[in-house]
Amino acid sequence: MDKTYFVHFLASKRNGTLYVGMTNNLERKITEHKE
């Protein structure tokens, strides 16, 4: 079974930190990053 994965680059507006990672659920990852 094929799975889709995403490589993401997320930046913190607060301090400019750049987060790089991989996920198979991009919507969940973005929500987690905002918390």
Buried (B, 14 or more C-beta within 10 A) or exposed (E): EEEEEEEBEBEEEEEEEEEEEEBEEEEEBEEEEEE
